[in-house]
Amino acid sequence: MTAIDLSHRGVRSVTLRYWAGARAAAGVAEETFEAGPRVGDVLDAAVGAHPGLAAVVAVCSVLVDGRAVGREAEVEPGTVIEVLPPFAGG
């Protein structure tokens, strides 16, 4: 199967990594989405695929390539987005 490059249309292939409660809500540790061009678009696609993730995503921190970002941050193809729920403890 040949990959189709849709980046010229604002679509990005990105990897989401879920941690702790986000992993439990998604039912997977990691997956790839075709969405974009913003973090919010990717998160919306993830919630569409895993409706139980909505409540968790609402309170999560989001990292793009290890850097904290908001929903409006743009993503490039191949970006890794990590979804981190609040952690307890210390």
N, C-alpha and C positions, 0 to 999 in steps of 0.2 A: 504494500500500500504506500502511495506517495503522499507526503505531507503537503498541504496547500498553504502557502504563505498568504495570510489575510491581514498582515500588519499594515498594509496600505489603506485598509478600511478601518483601522483603529482596533482591530481584534488582535489580542496577544495570547500566546500559549504560555501559561504560567503554572508553577507548581505551588500548591497550598500544602503546608504542614500544620497539622493540628496537634495541640498539646493538651494534656490533662482532660478537663471537661469538654473541650472542643472536640477532642478525639473521640470521646464517648458519644457525643451527640452526632458526629458525622459517621461514626462506625468504621472509620478508616484513619490511618495515621497520616497518609499523604495521598494526593491525587493531582491530576493536571486538568486545567480548565482552559477553554478557548473563550475568552471574554475580554472586556477592556473598553477603553484604554486606561481606566482608573481602578484603583484598589476597590472602591465601592462597587464597581461593575462586577469584579471577580467575586467579592463577598456575596453579592446578590445572586450570582450564578450558583455559588455553593449552597446558599440557603434554599434556592429553588430545587436543588438536587437532594438536600437534606433538611426538610422543614424544621426538624427539631433543633437545628443549629441556630435558628433565629434569636432565641433568648440568650444564648451564649455569646454570639457575635456582638450583640448589643452592649456587652460589658467587657469585651476583650480588648487587649492591646494588640496592635498589628505591627509586625516588623516586615520591612522589605529589604532583603539582603542584609539583615542584621540591624537595620536602622528603624526606629519608631516613626510611623507615618500616620496620617489621617486618611479618610476615605477618598479625598480628592487627589491624592498623590497619583501620578502617572506611573505605569509599569511598562517595562520593555519586554519583548519576547525573551523567555528563559528566566525571568525573574522568579525568585523564591519568596513567597509570602507566608509568614508564620503567624498563626492565630493562637494567642496566649491568654487564657482566662486569668482572672485574678487568682493569685496564689495565697494560701494561708500559711502561717508559720513564720519562722525567722531564723 
